[in-house]
Amino acid sequence: MFVLFSRLHNKNEYSGTGIGLSICKKIVENHQGYIFATGKPNIGSIFEVYLPFN
C-alpha cells in the first residue's frame, strides 16, 4: 500500500497514480516517524501517523 506506483484496485475502478501514500511514508520516515493503516472492506480505512516530539 505504501509502495511507489502500487495500486490496490485497477485504474478503471479508481483514478490516481499510486504515489500519494508512498509520498506520505517518505515524509514520515524523514522525520523518524511511523505510518500505519488499518481498514475494513466496505467500511473504510484509518491511517495513523506517529511523529516524534522534539
C-alpha positions in Angstrom: 0.0 0.0 0.0 2.9 2.4 0.8 5.0 1.3 -2.2 5.5 3.7 -5.1 3.1 3.1 -8.0 1.4 0.3 -6.1 -2.4 0.1 -6.7 -4.9 -1.9 -4.7 -7.5 -1.6 -7.5 -7.2 -1.3 -11.2 -7.2 2.1 -12.8 -10.8 1.7 -14.2 -12.2 1.5 -10.6 -10.3 4.4 -9.0 -8.3 7.2 -10.5 -4.8 8.2 -9.4 -1.2 7.4 -10.0 -0.3 5.4 -6.9 2.2 7.8 -5.5 0.2 9.5 -2.7 0.7 7.1 0.2 4.4 6.5 -0.8 5.0 10.3 -0.5 3.3 10.3 2.9 5.5 7.4 4.0 8.7 9.1 2.8 7.8 12.3 4.7 7.1 10.5 7.9 10.3 8.4 7.6 12.3 11.5 7.0 11.1 12.8 10.4 11.9 9.4 12.1 8.2 8.6 12.5 5.8 5.8 11.6 2.7 5.4 9.5 0.2 2.6 9.7 -3.1 1.8 8.0 -6.0 -0.5 9.1 -9.2 -1.0 7.2 -12.4 -3.0 6.8 -14.0 -3.8 3.4 -17.0 -1.6 2.6 -16.4 0.5 5.7 -13.2 2.5 5.3 -9.6 2.9 6.5 -7.8 4.5 9.4 -4.3 5.9 8.9 -2.2 6.6 11.9 0.8 8.8 11.7 3.3 9.0 14.6 5.9 11.7 14.5 8.5 12.3 17.3 8.1 15.3 19.6 11.3 17.2 20.0 
